[in-house]
Each structure stands twice: as structure tokens, then as C-alpha cells.
Amino acid sequence: MSALVDWDGVFADTPRRSYVPAAVWGNDDVRIDRDTDPEAWAEAVAADIPLVTQMDDGMPGGSLIPTSSSSQPSLVRHMLEQLDVDPSHDILEIGTGTGWSTALLATALTAGRVTSIEVDPLVAIQAQKSLHDADLKPSLIVGDGLLGYREGAPYHRLIATMAVRNVPYAWVEQVRPKGVILTPWGTAFHNSGLLRLVVAADGTASGRFVGNVNFMWARSQRPRFETRRFVGDVIADPSAGRVRHMTTDPRPRQEEHADFAIGLRLPDVEQRTFFGSGAHAGEFTTWYADGQSWASVDYVPDAPSFEVNEGGPRDLWREIEAAYQAWRARGEPPREEHGLTVTVDGQWTWHDGPLGRVDCGPSILRKAL
Ligand SMILES: C[S@@+](CC[C@H](N)C(=O)[O-])C[C@H]1O[C@@H](n2cnc3c(N)ncnc32)[C@H](O)[C@@H]1O
């Protein structure tokens, strides 16, 4: 990857504090107000942490699900470097947010142009104001970035700053051959892949995962249960399950790369883990659900066996175990040995090259937007 942009200089010229709004939520989800506590605000903005800038799509009375943020500065830098920007590029950014990453791109370009799309009108207005105050003039669009922006195509680079489950084919169509699409990607099961695709002349795009990121979802691709209570809501009657005991320790299935790989095989299953405290410290229960079927597994340190509960037509825990064993049979490859290919008909994930397809779950091949 060439380094045609002096990112140190660009970051120095484009301070984050000029884009972060007055109210933010830091690592511990505590709201910090610039007007009432300017020191805490300045400290949070200077720290290498993500700052949530909007909850619940800006609707009052929600369950405090983060919906817009200023991403962690070191991660923003990593992503911009992965994008391999030339100052003459035309770049499409999806997810303007505060406008900080838009500003970094606009500052890096000398001859090229940045177009940035934000789905939330109020977030977009705030970003527009910050960019205007900094005398930067990217094209700002309010709309659904999953459709791209045909009027400005073709682009040399496309970067998304929210996670998708399906890479929209519109993105592939709007990026030039040899151009790069960099996007956070995940399954409902596990959201941690930074995907770097290269567009080919035949209208497909293919590439590997190049890192571990956890971004908020694109609005229309949020997993179904994200805003609801899991147990008692998604899983209506947890006491009605089929109970069995197993001696297999569930923990290795939950380690980062295993969890990612299981998600490739069971992309529509969601999971939540609840950790015990006090006398139950060290214990946890993980719940899995697809809307019809569910499973839970209880972990208790040093226990001779672990309880599994299941309900509904699918035997979800056995499917998770089969997906885990399939990953082990491939030699336990890390996330970065996996990749994804997008064609006009949909997407598939693979290990060790596009022929090594791994998404054997029934629901992965959907037509992308
Ligand atoms: C992590 S934030 C963006 C961070 C931003 N780049 C920055 O530097 O501040 C993700 C943004 O994506 C926006 N978003 C979600 N779905 C979108 C969509 N379909 N099209 C465009 N923007 C979307 C959210 O409203 C949110 O503002």
C-alpha cells in the first residue's frame, strides 16, 4: 500500500474537537456535557476512545442504543491508511456522522473530491455546520448510503463508517475497476470484520478481512433484536426448553476468531451473554435465537457439566457446535484468512480464496441491496 498522503499532517490540521458536539457519551455510557463540564468534555475528546454522539436515532425515551458517534481516532487512522488514498481520488464516504472523517478526507485531497452520505438529517446538519466552519466543501448528501450516490460515480474509493451485513451491489457498480471498498462487516451473530474489497473489471468485488472493528449498524441492516429485551421478549418462555447436559466447555466457542467463523455459518442467529456477579462471579449464560428457535448455555467454573436449554424447531446449540467443528477442521483460521465476494446475485464468504466457500448456512446468499 502506498503512502501518498501525509496523514500525520492531515490529522494535525483537522482537530477532532471541531467536529464533536456538545453532548457525548464516553466509554462508560455516562453523558458528558461541554456546557456544564468543559474539562471532562475536552479530556474525552482528546482521548483515543469512541464517543457516542446520538442515541436511539435521536428519539427521546429509547433504550439508549448508540446510533451515531465519533469513532476512535486510532481506528479512523487505521481505516484511512487501509483505504490507500491518492490526493487526486474521488471518494464516497457512507456515514458522515460528526463530519470528522469527512474533513480528514477533504483535507487529504488536493485534486479529488469527497462525497459523504448521512441517513440522519439532524446529524447531517450538524456535520455540515462544522465542515463549513472549517472552510471545507465536500458534497454532503442526506439519504440512504446503501444506495451509494450515482450522480458522483465512478469513485476511486468507497469507505463506510457503519457496519453492513450485506454489501450493497450499488457500491460495487459505483466504484471503478481496481478501486477499493472498505467497510465494517458483520453477521447478526458476530460484528467485527473490517472488509477490504477490490472491484474487478467483471463487475464483482472480492477481498479479505483486514482487522477487528465493531461499528454501529447501517440503519436498515440492524439485526432484528437489537433494540429489544432478549430474554422474555425474543425468547418468550425460557422455562419451556428441552434441557440436556454436556461436558463440552462452551468458552472456546466464544473466543474472537471462533465466534466470527461460527457467525459466517449461522449469520442470522443472534446471541447475548449475561455475566453473573457477587456469589455468581465467573459464571455466564449465553442466549442464542433466530426468532423461532433458541438455545442457552450456562457456564459455571469447575462444573463437571454445563446445562443447555433449547426451544423451537432448530437444534441451535448442535448447529453452533457443528459450525465450530467445521472451523476447527480448517485449522482454526483467524478472521483475516477469511474474505468475501460480491456479485450482482449476492455475496458469499470464504476461507483461503473465493473457492473455499464457508457460508453453508441456508440464508446467506441474499440479493444485496
Ligand atoms: C460511526 S458513525 C460515523 C462516524 C463518522 N464518520 C465520524 O467521523 O464522526 C455512523 C453513522 O452512519 C450513519 N448511518 C447509518 N446508516 C446509514 C445509511 N444507511 N446511510 C448513511 N448513513 C448511515 C449513522 O446515522 C451515523 O451517523
The ligand as an SDF file (V2000), in Angstrom:
LIG
                    3D

 27 29  0  0  0  0  0  0  0  0999 V2000
  -19.9670    5.6200   13.4610 C   0  0  0  0  0  0  0  0  0  0  0  0
  -20.9510    6.9210   12.8460 S   0  0  0  0  0  0  0  0  0  0  0  0
  -19.9200    7.7520   11.6810 C   0  0  0  0  0  0  0  0  0  0  0  0
  -18.6560    8.3420   12.2160 C   0  0  0  0  0  0  0  0  0  0  0  0
  -18.1710    9.4550   11.3410 C   0  0  0  0  0  0  0  0  0  0  0  0
  -17.5510    9.0040   10.1420 N   0  0  0  0  0  0  0  0  0  0  0  0
  -17.2780   10.4190   12.1170 C   0  0  0  0  0  0  0  0  0  0  0  0
  -16.1040   10.5620   11.8180 O   0  0  0  0  0  0  0  0  0  0  0  0
  -17.8090   11.0640   13.0080 O   0  0  0  0  0  0  0  0  0  0  0  0
  -22.0520    6.0600   11.7250 C   0  0  0  0  0  0  0  0  0  0  0  0
  -23.0070    6.9890   11.0020 C   0  0  0  0  0  0  0  0  0  0  0  0
  -23.6300    6.2470    9.9630 O   0  0  0  0  0  0  0  0  0  0  0  0
  -24.9340    6.7530    9.8130 C   0  0  0  0  0  0  0  0  0  0  0  0
  -25.7220    5.7830    9.0430 N   0  0  0  0  0  0  0  0  0  0  0  0
  -26.3410    4.6560    9.4640 C   0  0  0  0  0  0  0  0  0  0  0  0
  -26.9630    4.0560    8.4440 N   0  0  0  0  0  0  0  0  0  0  0  0
  -26.7240    4.8160    7.3410 C   0  0  0  0  0  0  0  0  0  0  0  0
  -27.0960    4.7010    5.9800 C   0  0  0  0  0  0  0  0  0  0  0  0
  -27.8360    3.6890    5.5350 N   0  0  0  0  0  0  0  0  0  0  0  0
  -26.6780    5.6660    5.1190 N   0  0  0  0  0  0  0  0  0  0  0  0
  -25.9160    6.7060    5.5480 C   0  0  0  0  0  0  0  0  0  0  0  0
  -25.5550    6.8640    6.8290 N   0  0  0  0  0  0  0  0  0  0  0  0
  -25.9350    5.9190    7.7180 C   0  0  0  0  0  0  0  0  0  0  0  0
  -25.3960    6.9610   11.2440 C   0  0  0  0  0  0  0  0  0  0  0  0
  -26.5130    7.8320   11.3070 O   0  0  0  0  0  0  0  0  0  0  0  0
  -24.1340    7.5080   11.8800 C   0  0  0  0  0  0  0  0  0  0  0  0
  -24.1310    8.9110   11.8670 O   0  0  0  0  0  0  0  0  0  0  0  0
  1  2  1  0
  2  3  1  0
  2 10  1  0
  3  4  1  0
  4  5  1  0
  5  6  1  0
  5  7  1  0
  7  8  2  0
  7  9  1  0
 10 11  1  0
 11 12  1  0
 11 26  1  0
 12 13  1  0
 13 14  1  0
 13 24  1  0
 14 15  1  0
 14 23  1  0
 15 16  2  0
 16 17  1  0
 17 18  1  0
 17 23  2  0
 18 19  1  0
 18 20  2  0
 20 21  1  0
 21 22  2  0
 22 23  1  0
 24 25  1  0
 24 26  1  0
 26 27  1  0
M  CHG  2   2   1   9  -1
M  END
$$$$
